[in-house]
Amino acid sequence: MNISSQRSSEAGFTLIELVMVIVILGILAAVATPKFTSLVDEADKSAVKGVAGSLASAGSTNWAICKSNPTATDCKAITNCTSAWDLIDSAESTSLQLKYTITSAAIAAGASASCTLGVTTGTATATFTLARP
């Protein structure tokens, strides 16, 4: 058996083929990473808008309850923007306060304020209005 016949029976990849595969995978990773990062940012923005909408809705519901019956046990006292946490379920509120922050702003009786909600680990923010009956 000579060397040339022995070599042709061996199967495998050459070094250049392996290098080309690694280069192609590197290019794909370089293209995919920025797209993934922008998706995470968009998800944060959408989540903040959703929570801000929920807090605004809870504030509107509280305002209506307090206006219709100021002595109702469901009527929550609103003094500043951070009072919005008191308007939702306490377990949910505790969980959300770990992920989001509300910029505190005093609200005068009979007035409303624009409150800013932000993510604790990012830059996404949203605003919502909270009224004090």
Protein Blocks (a to p, Z undefined) as FASTA:
>chain_A
ZZklmmmmpgcddfklmmmmmmmmmmmmmmmmmmmmmmmmmmmmmmmmmmmmmmmmmmmm
mmmmmmmommbmklccdfbfklmmmmpcfklmmmmmmmpccddddddehiacddddddfk
bmbdcddddddZZ
